[in-house]
């Protein structure tokens, strides 16, 4: 289980992009990411470096479909497309807790 907000996604890209791609393949992007401060960088800065926003973006809640920066990712296999983790927004998590409290 992990929180996927803008800050955690930005940090993940900065920390992990080098492990995914070799320097000689993506030198320009790696150098630009290395120049970012992980505590201050924004999703817009990462998107500009990457050329798209697919690396850092609001995630959709798997329960209600709302796209938001504040998501909790739970369960599943992160490497599996079909059985990957599920994403839940704060509203849906709170609704689930209210259901548990009624019992």
N, C-alpha and C positions, 0 to 999 in steps of 0.2 A: 504494500500500500504506500502510495506517495502522493504528495501534493504537486500539481502541475500548474503553477501560475507563471506569469511572464518572467519573473526573476529566475525561477528554477529551470525554465526552458532555455533562457539565455545562457545561464551558467553551463548547462549540459552541452550545448553546442560548442561553446568556447573550450570546454574541457575535453570533449570527445571527438570533435571533427578530425583532429590529427590522427586519432586511432583508426578512423574509418577510411581516410584517404592518405596516401603517401605524399610527402612534400612535393616530389617532382610532378605529381599529377595536379595538385591544387595549391601551388606555392602562393599565388596571389591571395587567395581566400584565407589560407592559414596565417600568413603574415598579418593580414587585416584583422583577423580574429584575435591574434596574439596581442595586437595593439590596444584592444578594448579592455576596459576595467570591468571585470565580471560583476562587480557590485553596483555599477552605474550604467552599464550598457543597456540599450533598449531593444525591443523586438524590431523596431524600424531600422536601427543600425545593422542588426544581423541580417534582416531582409535585404537591405541595400548591398551588403557584402555578398550575399548568396545569390542575389538576382531574383529572389522570390520569397514569399512568406511561408513556404511549406515547412521550414525548420522550426519556426517559433510563431505560434498563432493561438488564438482562443480555441479551446477544444469544445466539442459538442457533448452534452450530457447524453448518455445512452438511455436514460429514462424519459426525459422530457424533450430532448432535442435542442435545448437552448445552448448557444455558443457563449462561452464565458472564459475569462482568464482563471477563475477560481474553480478548479476541478480536482477531485480526488480520484486517482487511478487505483483500481483494486483488482486483485485476482488475475487469472489467466496466465498465458505464456507470452511474455513480451516479444518473443521472436516469431510468434504465430499470428498470421493474418486472420485465420478463422476462429481461433480460440485465444485471442489476445486479451489484454486487460480491459476492464469495463471502466468507463468514466462517469462520475456522478457529481452534479452541482450541489451547492450548499442547500438549496431549497429541497431537492429530492432526498438528500441525506437526512435533513431535519424531519421531513415527512415520514421517512422510514423509522426514525427514532420515536416519533409520536405514535406510530403503530405499535412499536414494542412496548411503549409505556402503558398502553391500554390493556395489556394482558396481565 
